Amino acid sequence: MNYLEKDIERGLVGMVKRHGGMALKWVCPGWAGVPDRIVLLPCGLIIFVELKRPRGGEVAKLQLWWKNKLESLGFQHCIVRNQRDLADLELVILSHGL
């Protein structure tokens, strides 16, 4: 199946809800390049998620800057392009007992 970014995003939102959390769309005026979603999970787990289309979705330099900045502050950040990336993210969530 040919997935679009919106399909991956829908899968992310559903998966996070199944684990009792929220995947909030992040719109931050004046701060370009922020990740697409902030995932908030029980026990205070926060994961920033950048969504990309499965084929050809390039990560911009500014998006990489945000990834590095957020990780340097101790936050988790992941880039989700496909179902495998979603499954890997779910493993991270499960590793926290959710």
C-alpha positions in Angstrom: 0.0 0.0 0.0 1.2 3.5 -0.8 1.0 5.6 2.4 0.8 9.3 2.5 2.0 11.5 5.4 -1.6 12.0 6.5 -2.0 8.2 6.8 1.1 7.9 8.9 -0.1 10.8 11.1 -3.5 9.1 11.5 -1.7 5.9 12.6 0.4 7.8 15.1 -2.6 9.6 16.7 -4.5 6.3 17.0 -1.6 4.4 18.4 -0.9 7.0 21.0 -4.6 7.1 22.0 -4.5 3.3 22.5 -1.8 3.9 25.1 -3.8 6.5 27.0 -2.0 9.6 25.5 -2.5 12.5 23.2 -0.6 13.4 20.0 -1.0 17.1 19.8 -0.4 19.1 16.6 2.3 21.6 17.4 1.9 25.0 15.7 4.3 27.5 17.1 4.1 31.0 15.5 7.5 32.5 15.0 9.4 29.2 15.4 9.7 27.5 12.1 10.8 23.9 11.8 9.3 22.6 15.1 8.2 19.0 15.1 4.7 18.2 13.8 3.4 16.5 17.0 4.0 16.5 20.7 3.1 13.1 22.1 2.1 13.3 25.8 1.7 10.0 27.6 0.9 8.8 31.1 3.7 8.9 33.6 5.0 12.2 32.1 6.6 10.8 29.0 6.9 13.4 26.2 8.1 12.6 22.7 8.4 15.0 19.9 7.5 13.6 16.5 8.4 14.8 13.0 6.3 13.2 10.3 7.5 12.7 6.8 6.0 11.2 3.7 7.3 7.6 3.1 9.0 8.4 -0.2 11.1 11.5 -0.6 10.2 13.2 2.6 13.4 15.1 3.4 14.3 16.4 6.8 15.2 20.1 6.5 18.3 21.5 8.2 16.1 23.5 10.6 14.1 20.4 11.5 17.4 18.6 12.3 18.4 21.6 14.4 15.2 21.2 16.4 15.8 17.5 16.8 19.3 18.1 18.2 18.1 21.0 20.4 15.2 19.0 21.9 17.4 15.9 22.5 20.1 18.1 24.1 17.4 19.2 26.6 16.7 15.6 27.4 13.6 15.1 25.3 12.9 12.2 23.0 12.5 13.1 19.3 11.7 10.7 16.5 11.1 11.0 12.8 8.3 8.8 11.5 8.1 8.0 7.8 6.4 4.6 7.7 4.7 1.8 9.6 8.1 0.4 10.7 8.9 3.8 12.4 5.5 3.7 14.0 6.1 0.2 15.4 9.5 1.4 16.7 7.9 4.3 18.4 5.3 2.0 20.0 8.2 -0.2 21.3 9.6 3.0 23.0 6.2 3.6 24.6 5.8 0.0 25.7 9.2 0.1 27.2 7.8 2.6 29.7 5.1 0.2 30.7 2.3 1.9 28.9 
